[in-house]
Amino acid sequence: MRFAIVGAGRMSREIEAVATSQGHPVVWRLGSAENPHGQGLTAERLAAADVVFEFTTPGAAVENLLRLAAAGARTVCGTTGWARDLPAVTEAFAAGPGALVHAANFSVGVRHFFDLATRAARLYSRAGYASYLVEEHHAEKRDAPSGTARTIASLVEMTSGRPLPITSVRAGTIPGTHRLVFESPEDEIEIIHRARSRAGFARGAVWAAERIAGRSGEVFEFGELLSELEKEGP
Ligand SMILES: NC(=O)c1ccc[n+]([C@@H]2O[C@H](COP(=O)([O-])OP(=O)(O)OC[C@H]3O[C@@H](n4cnc5c(N)ncnc54)[C@H](OP(=O)(O)O)[C@@H]3O)[C@@H](O)[C@H]2O)c1
């Protein structure tokens, strides 16, 4: 499968390494200078790739995604911080021959964390525990709280009926840590997901690309694509 990457940062490099190690050539990669306002996404470039990865910045993602949708590209987007534009982007992909998988977090381990968080919120909120979330990322991460923290908060809040306080730490080179704490006068329970590197995110994104190639008019959040696989059985 031929891949292309919009973005030239840490995640883009990690995706290229994982993709090529799995036998998928990366036919082009665009940084910000080659792609002002999505203008580098030419018909010629897009015709050369089966799937395009979009891992840029919150300010650039929506323009890129609307251009990719208009061109009918199969797209995997991991950029965070553009959720309020999701309805417009979904509509654009659903109307054309392209397809989109998006996620604030492509780690399969984090998907399990979401399940644990929901179950723990049900148990501990009934027992009267208070809860909070601490998320830690490298100093250059632009959005805070992280997209993953927002997802965890919405799951816990839906289950417990109470707001979940979030603290964001931006320091050094931390790939991403999320710590959900349930707190009572007697004890404290913590559920922690600590990414050791970006490889887990890249592997999930490459798997999503393999899954979405050749599909049309569909939009998935990564978890929906994983559920589709579970329904197919062993
Ligand atoms: N979903 C996940 O699993 C996951 C995991 C980790 C990170 N993320 C998210 O993915 C995004 C990228 O992360 P990162 O660590 O790779 O960030 P990064 O190292 O800061 O890289 C961002 C890149 O975006 C490029 N860029 C900005 N505008 C562009 C445009 N119009 N066209 C093409 N490229 C453009 C920049 O290119 P130049 O260098 O040329 O300026 C830069 O290389 C962030 O939103 C981050 O939160 C998601």
PDBQT file of the ligand as one rigid body, heavy atoms in Angstrom, charges set to zero:
ROOT
HETATM    1  N1  LIG A 301      -3.671  10.604  17.570  1.00  0.00    +0.000 N 
HETATM    2  C1  LIG A 301      -2.537  10.223  18.181  1.00  0.00    +0.000 C 
HETATM    3  O1  LIG A 301      -2.356   9.027  18.538  1.00  0.00    +0.000 OA
HETATM    4  C2  LIG A 301      -1.481  11.249  18.434  1.00  0.00    +0.000 A 
HETATM    5  C3  LIG A 301      -0.277  10.912  19.093  1.00  0.00    +0.000 A 
HETATM    6  C4  LIG A 301       0.684  11.922  19.249  1.00  0.00    +0.000 A 
HETATM    7  C5  LIG A 301       0.452  13.207  18.769  1.00  0.00    +0.000 A 
HETATM    8  N2  LIG A 301      -0.756  13.486  18.191  1.00  0.00    +0.000 N 
HETATM    9  C6  LIG A 301      -1.083  14.794  17.609  1.00  0.00    +0.000 C 
HETATM   10  O2  LIG A 301      -0.593  14.806  16.271  1.00  0.00    +0.000 OA
HETATM   11  C7  LIG A 301      -0.224  16.134  15.892  1.00  0.00    +0.000 C 
HETATM   12  C8  LIG A 301       1.228  16.134  15.412  1.00  0.00    +0.000 C 
HETATM   13  O3  LIG A 301       2.057  15.708  16.469  1.00  0.00    +0.000 OA
HETATM   14  P1  LIG A 301       3.658  15.762  16.362  1.00  0.00    +0.000 P 
HETATM   15  O4  LIG A 301       4.182  15.245  17.650  1.00  0.00    +0.000 OA
HETATM   16  O5  LIG A 301       4.111  15.157  15.082  1.00  0.00    +0.000 OA
HETATM   17  O6  LIG A 301       3.849  17.355  16.291  1.00  0.00    +0.000 OA
HETATM   18  P2  LIG A 301       5.149  18.179  15.824  1.00  0.00    +0.000 P 
HETATM   19  O7  LIG A 301       6.382  17.368  15.998  1.00  0.00    +0.000 OA
HETATM   20  O8  LIG A 301       5.045  19.519  16.478  1.00  0.00    +0.000 OA
HETATM   21  O9  LIG A 301       4.908  18.340  14.247  1.00  0.00    +0.000 OA
HETATM   22  C9  LIG A 301       3.875  19.106  13.702  1.00  0.00    +0.000 C 
HETATM   23  C10 LIG A 301       4.175  19.213  12.231  1.00  0.00    +0.000 C 
HETATM   24  O10 LIG A 301       3.050  19.787  11.567  1.00  0.00    +0.000 OA
HETATM   25  C11 LIG A 301       3.590  20.352  10.402  1.00  0.00    +0.000 C 
HETATM   26  N3  LIG A 301       2.633  21.276   9.787  1.00  0.00    +0.000 N 
HETATM   27  C12 LIG A 301       2.057  22.391  10.300  1.00  0.00    +0.000 A 
HETATM   28  N4  LIG A 301       1.240  22.958   9.374  1.00  0.00    +0.000 NA
HETATM   29  C13 LIG A 301       1.320  22.168   8.265  1.00  0.00    +0.000 A 
HETATM   30  C14 LIG A 301       0.723  22.199   6.995  1.00  0.00    +0.000 A 
HETATM   31  N5  LIG A 301      -0.140  23.174   6.622  1.00  0.00    +0.000 N 
HETATM   32  N6  LIG A 301       1.023  21.212   6.119  1.00  0.00    +0.000 NA
HETATM   33  C15 LIG A 301       1.895  20.243   6.423  1.00  0.00    +0.000 A 
HETATM   34  N7  LIG A 301       2.491  20.143   7.630  1.00  0.00    +0.000 NA
HETATM   35  C16 LIG A 301       2.210  21.106   8.530  1.00  0.00    +0.000 A 
HETATM   36  C17 LIG A 301       4.861  21.031  10.844  1.00  0.00    +0.000 C 
HETATM   37  O11 LIG A 301       5.693  21.116   9.708  1.00  0.00    +0.000 OA
HETATM   38  P3  LIG A 301       7.092  21.963   9.707  1.00  0.00    +0.000 P 
HETATM   39  O12 LIG A 301       8.006  21.196  10.608  1.00  0.00    +0.000 OA
HETATM   40  O13 LIG A 301       7.519  21.904   8.275  1.00  0.00    +0.000 OA
HETATM   41  O14 LIG A 301       6.744  23.334  10.203  1.00  0.00    +0.000 OA
HETATM   42  C18 LIG A 301       5.401  20.045  11.881  1.00  0.00    +0.000 C 
HETATM   43  O15 LIG A 301       6.372  19.192  11.326  1.00  0.00    +0.000 OA
HETATM   44  C19 LIG A 301      -0.499  16.996  17.138  1.00  0.00    +0.000 C 
HETATM   45  O16 LIG A 301      -1.779  17.568  17.034  1.00  0.00    +0.000 OA
HETATM   46  C20 LIG A 301      -0.460  15.997  18.291  1.00  0.00    +0.000 C 
HETATM   47  O17 LIG A 301      -1.247  16.407  19.401  1.00  0.00    +0.000 OA
HETATM   48  C21 LIG A 301      -1.698  12.532  18.003  1.00  0.00    +0.000 A 
ENDROOT
TORSDOF 0
